[in-house]
Amino acid sequence: KEMSTFIKPAFQIQRINALENQLVQFQSLSLEELTRRPNPKSWSVIEVAKHMVIGHEAYRDKVNMALSLKGASDIPSEFKASAIPSFLIKRFPPREGEIKFKMKTTKKFKPVFDVSQLTIEDAERILSELSGILNELKE
């Protein structure tokens, strides 16, 4: 059975716009709200934001290299995700802002800091980094 999923750039832009809207809401939260975990096994808002920053940094060079090899007219109208990402996209789609099945991340992508030691300036820097990344992805 074919496991590939086709991802349209327009859909990705919609997802980035939704993330930007959520980020605006996060920027108005207090430090306590940003660092509060909904339960002991879940991450706080700021940990999720840092996870997204780490993930982007891990793949930034590869994405930029791939884009530099193609001209604007060569960019396809949709992208084919390989088997594993396709499986994950189909198996774990977000629904109404909720993630039905949570997955563990690898150590490489875990935000490593003690949220109790975070300052509001640290949190603002992380949110600013994520905002910059979302803007970069839309370019």
PASEBA-1860 file (N, C-alpha, C; in nm, 3 decimals):
! residues 139
1> KEMSTFIK> 0.084/-0.118/0.000/0.000/0.000/0.000/0.089/0.125/0.000 ~ 0.055/0.224/-0.079/0.132/0.349/-0.089/0.118/0.428/0.041 ~ 0.230/0.465/0.102/0.229/0.539/0.228/0.259/0.688/0.208 ~ 0.287/0.730/0.086/0.326/0.868/0.065/0.211/0.964/0.086 ~ 0.246/1.081/0.132/0.151/1.190/0.151/0.201/1.309/0.071 ~ 0.111/1.378/0.005/0.149/1.496/-0.071/0.111/1.620/0.011 ~ 0.207/1.708/0.028/0.190/1.827/0.111/0.197/1.949/0.020 ~ 0.093/2.030/0.022/0.088/2.149/-0.061/0.146/2.268/0.016
9> PAFQIQRI> 0.231/2.348/-0.049/0.288/2.466/0.017/0.183/2.560/0.074 ~ 0.070/2.577/0.005/-0.035/2.666/0.055/-0.087/2.619/0.190 ~ -0.098/2.488/0.207/-0.143/2.433/0.335/-0.039/2.461/0.444 ~ 0.087/2.449/0.408/0.193/2.476/0.505/0.191/2.624/0.547 ~ 0.164/2.714/0.453/0.153/2.856/0.486/0.037/2.879/0.582 ~ -0.075/2.810/0.560/-0.189/2.821/0.652/-0.150/2.775/0.792 ~ -0.074/2.668/0.799/-0.030/2.617/0.930/0.063/2.717/0.998 ~ 0.152/2.779/0.921/0.243/2.879/0.977/0.164/2.999/1.027
17> NALENQLV> 0.065/3.043/0.950/-0.019/3.155/0.992/-0.092/3.123/1.123 ~ -0.142/3.001/1.135/-0.210/2.960/1.258/-0.113/2.960/1.376 ~ 0.010/2.914/1.352/0.111/2.916/1.458/0.146/3.059/1.498 ~ 0.155/3.148/1.400/0.183/3.289/1.431/0.071/3.349/1.517 ~ -0.053/3.318/1.485/-0.166/3.368/1.564/-0.159/3.315/1.707 ~ -0.124/3.189/1.723/-0.110/3.130/1.856/0.006/3.195/1.930 ~ 0.114/3.223/1.859/0.231/3.284/1.921/0.198/3.423/1.975 ~ 0.117/3.498/1.905/0.074/3.631/1.953/0.004/3.615/2.088
25> QFQSLSLE> -0.080/3.514/2.100/-0.148/3.490/2.227/-0.049/3.452/2.337 ~ 0.050/3.370/2.302/0.150/3.328/2.401/0.231/3.447/2.452 ~ 0.258/3.544/2.364/0.340/3.658/2.403/0.274/3.744/2.511 ~ 0.145/3.727/2.531/0.076/3.804/2.635/0.064/3.726/2.766 ~ 0.113/3.603/2.770/0.104/3.521/2.891/0.212/3.561/2.992 ~ 0.184/3.536/3.117/0.282/3.560/3.224/0.387/3.448/3.220 ~ 0.496/3.470/3.290/0.601/3.367/3.298/0.545/3.240/3.362 ~ 0.461/3.256/3.462/0.402/3.139/3.528/0.316/3.059/3.430
33> ELTRRPNP> 0.241/3.129/3.347/0.156/3.060/3.248/0.240/2.994/3.139 ~ 0.348/3.058/3.099/0.435/3.003/2.995/0.510/2.878/3.042 ~ 0.538/2.871/3.170/0.619/2.760/3.221/0.536/2.652/3.290 ~ 0.407/2.672/3.303/0.320/2.574/3.370/0.298/2.453/3.278 ~ 0.320/2.337/3.332/0.291/2.213/3.259/0.148/2.170/3.290 ~ 0.071/2.134/3.188/-0.066/2.091/3.213/-0.075/1.965/3.300 ~ 0.028/1.883/3.290/0.042/1.765/3.377/0.190/1.727/3.377 ~ 0.233/1.644/3.470/0.377/1.614/3.483/0.442/1.553/3.358
41> KSWSVIEV> 0.364/1.488/3.272/0.421/1.423/3.154/0.417/1.512/3.029 ~ 0.361/1.631/3.042/0.349/1.722/2.927/0.447/1.837/2.939 ~ 0.475/1.899/2.827/0.562/2.016/2.827/0.480/2.142/2.846 ~ 0.547/2.245/2.895/0.487/2.377/2.906/0.489/2.445/2.769 ~ 0.420/2.557/2.758/0.419/2.634/2.633/0.562/2.667/2.590 ~ 0.643/2.714/2.685/0.778/2.759/2.649/0.866/2.640/2.609 ~ 0.844/2.524/2.667/0.919/2.405/2.626/0.881/2.362/2.485 ~ 0.753/2.370/2.451/0.710/2.337/2.315/0.771/2.436/2.216
49> AKHMVIGH> 0.770/2.564/2.251/0.829/2.666/2.163/0.977/2.638/2.140 ~ 1.050/2.606/2.247/1.193/2.577/2.233/1.215/2.450/2.150 ~ 1.131/2.350/2.167/1.138/2.228/2.087/1.125/2.262/1.938 ~ 1.033/2.352/1.906/1.014/2.391/1.766/1.136/2.467/1.713 ~ 1.197/2.550/1.796/1.319/2.621/1.757/1.431/2.521/1.730 ~ 1.450/2.427/1.821/1.555/2.326/1.806/1.532/2.244/1.678 ~ 1.408/2.204/1.654/1.377/2.125/1.534/1.408/2.201/1.407 ~ 1.373/2.329/1.405/1.401/2.408/1.285/1.552/2.424/1.265
57> EAYRDKVN> 1.624/2.452/1.372/1.769/2.468/1.362/1.835/2.341/1.310 ~ 1.782/2.226/1.347/1.840/2.098/1.304/1.827/2.078/1.153 ~ 1.722/2.132/1.093/1.697/2.109/0.950/1.717/2.232/0.862 ~ 1.741/2.348/0.922/1.753/2.474/0.848/1.851/2.464/0.731 ~ 1.972/2.417/0.756/2.074/2.412/0.651/2.033/2.321/0.536 ~ 1.974/2.206/0.568/1.932/2.113/0.463/1.821/2.173/0.377 ~ 1.727/2.239/0.441/1.617/2.302/0.367/1.670/2.414/0.280 ~ 1.755/2.499/0.337/1.810/2.611/0.259/1.894/2.561/0.142
65> MALSLKGA> 1.969/2.454/0.162/2.050/2.397/0.054/1.959/2.345/-0.058 ~ 1.857/2.274/-0.021/1.764/2.220/-0.122/1.697/2.332/-0.200 ~ 1.657/2.437/-0.130/1.591/2.550/-0.198/1.688/2.626/-0.288 ~ 1.814/2.633/-0.248/1.912/2.707/-0.329/1.944/2.633/-0.460 ~ 1.922/2.502/-0.464/1.949/2.424/-0.583/1.837/2.433/-0.686 ~ 1.724/2.484/-0.645/1.608/2.495/-0.733/1.579/2.641/-0.761 ~ 1.536/2.669/-0.882/1.488/2.803/-0.914/1.343/2.815/-0.873 ~ 1.293/2.937/-0.864/1.154/2.958/-0.823/1.057/2.884/-0.914
73> SDIPSEFK> 1.088/2.875/-1.043/0.997/2.807/-1.135/1.004/2.655/-1.121 ~ 1.106/2.605/-1.052/1.122/2.461/-1.035/1.050/2.408/-0.910 ~ 0.998/2.497/-0.826/0.935/2.453/-0.702/0.801/2.389/-0.736 ~ 0.781/2.264/-0.695/0.657/2.194/-0.728/0.536/2.251/-0.652 ~ 0.418/2.221/-0.702/0.296/2.269/-0.638/0.262/2.185/-0.515 ~ 0.326/2.071/-0.499/0.310/1.990/-0.380/0.436/1.907/-0.360 ~ 0.459/1.864/-0.237/0.577/1.787/-0.203/0.535/1.649/-0.156 ~ 0.613/1.551/-0.193/0.583/1.413/-0.152/0.665/1.381/-0.028
81> ASAIPSFL> 0.595/1.353/0.081/0.662/1.313/0.204/0.696/1.165/0.194 ~ 0.811/1.127/0.249/0.852/0.987/0.244/0.767/0.904/0.340 ~ 0.794/0.775/0.347/0.709/0.680/0.418/0.690/0.713/0.566 ~ 0.796/0.739/0.639/0.783/0.763/0.783/0.708/0.893/0.811 ~ 0.748/1.007/0.752/0.667/1.128/0.775/0.522/1.111/0.730 ~ 0.499/1.042/0.620/0.362/1.019/0.574/0.282/0.942/0.677 ~ 0.344/0.838/0.734/0.277/0.759/0.837/0.241/0.847/0.956 ~ 0.337/0.929/1.000/0.314/1.014/1.117/0.207/1.119/1.090
89> IKRFPPRE> 0.208/1.178/0.970/0.107/1.278/0.933/-0.032/1.215/0.934 ~ -0.043/1.096/0.879/-0.174/1.029/0.872/-0.218/0.974/1.007 ~ -0.124/0.925/1.084/-0.157/0.858/1.211/-0.184/0.956/1.325 ~ -0.114/1.070/1.323/-0.120/1.161/1.437/-0.161/1.303/1.397 ~ -0.266/1.320/1.319/-0.303/1.456/1.279/-0.363/1.533/1.397 ~ -0.331/1.664/1.408/-0.396/1.742/1.514/-0.543/1.760/1.482 ~ -0.626/1.758/1.583/-0.770/1.777/1.567/-0.814/1.890/1.659 ~ -0.869/1.996/1.601/-0.920/2.107/1.681/-0.816/2.156/1.780
97> GEIKFKMK> -0.690/2.162/1.737/-0.584/2.211/1.824/-0.534/2.110/1.924 ~ -0.591/1.991/1.928/-0.548/1.888/2.021/-0.473/1.779/1.945 ~ -0.375/1.721/2.009/-0.302/1.611/1.949/-0.359/1.482/2.007 ~ -0.416/1.399/1.920/-0.484/1.278/1.965/-0.386/1.178/2.026 ~ -0.275/1.156/1.960/-0.174/1.062/2.008/-0.042/1.135/2.021 ~ 0.010/1.142/2.143/0.137/1.209/2.164/0.251/1.110/2.140 ~ 0.361/1.164/2.090/0.478/1.082/2.063/0.595/1.135/2.145 ~ 0.683/1.049/2.183/0.806/1.090/2.250/0.900/1.147/2.146
105> TTKKFKPV> 0.977/1.246/2.185/1.077/1.302/2.095/1.213/1.243/2.130 ~ 1.307/1.257/2.040/1.442/1.210/2.068/1.513/1.312/2.155 ~ 1.619/1.270/2.219/1.694/1.356/2.309/1.742/1.483/2.238 ~ 1.777/1.469/2.112/1.828/1.582/2.034/1.729/1.698/2.029 ~ 1.600/1.669/2.031/1.498/1.771/2.015/1.431/1.814/2.146 ~ 1.480/1.764/2.258/1.422/1.802/2.387/1.479/1.935/2.433 ~ 1.392/2.025/2.477/1.443/2.149/2.535/1.506/2.117/2.670 ~ 1.632/2.151/2.687/1.702/2.115/2.809/1.724/2.241/2.892
113> FDVSQLTI> 1.629/2.268/2.978/1.643/2.374/3.076/1.543/2.351/3.187 ~ 1.571/2.409/3.300/1.483/2.400/3.416/1.389/2.519/3.409 ~ 1.260/2.493/3.384/1.165/2.603/3.367/1.156/2.689/3.492 ~ 1.188/2.634/3.607/1.181/2.713/3.731/1.292/2.818/3.736 ~ 1.395/2.801/3.654/1.506/2.897/3.650/1.492/2.999/3.537 ~ 1.389/2.985/3.457/1.369/3.074/3.342/1.322/3.212/3.388 ~ 1.373/3.314/3.323/1.326/3.450/3.349/1.228/3.489/3.238 ~ 1.155/3.594/3.257/1.064/3.641/3.152/1.144/3.681/3.028
121> EDAERILS> 1.265/3.733/3.046/1.350/3.768/2.932/1.389/3.643/2.852 ~ 1.419/3.533/2.922/1.450/3.406/2.854/1.330/3.361/2.772 ~ 1.212/3.367/2.832/1.090/3.323/2.763/1.063/3.413/2.642 ~ 1.079/3.542/2.658/1.056/3.635/2.547/1.155/3.608/2.433 ~ 1.279/3.573/2.467/1.380/3.542/2.365/1.341/3.417/2.287 ~ 1.294/3.315/2.356/1.252/3.190/2.290/1.134/3.218/2.197 ~ 1.035/3.293/2.245/0.919/3.326/2.162/0.960/3.412/2.042 ~ 1.055/3.501/2.062/1.106/3.584/1.953/1.179/3.499/1.849
129> ELSGILNE> 1.258/3.402/1.896/1.326/3.310/1.805/1.224/3.235/1.720 ~ 1.119/3.186/1.784/1.017/3.112/1.711/0.946/3.202/1.611 ~ 0.918/3.324/1.649/0.855/3.419/1.557/0.943/3.442/1.434 ~ 1.072/3.458/1.456/1.166/3.477/1.345/1.169/3.357/1.252 ~ 1.164/3.239/1.310/1.163/3.115/1.231/1.038/3.107/1.146 ~ 0.923/3.139/1.204/0.798/3.134/1.126/0.803/3.234/1.011 ~ 0.857/3.351/1.035/0.873/3.448/0.926/0.967/3.397/0.819 ~ 1.075/3.335/0.860/1.172/3.277/0.768/1.107/3.168/0.681
137> LKE> 1.025/3.085/0.742/0.960/2.976/0.668/0.863/3.027/0.563 ~ 0.803/3.143/0.587/0.708/3.197/0.491/0.775/3.262/0.371 ~ 0.902/3.297/0.384/0.972/3.363/0.271/0.994/3.272/0.155
END
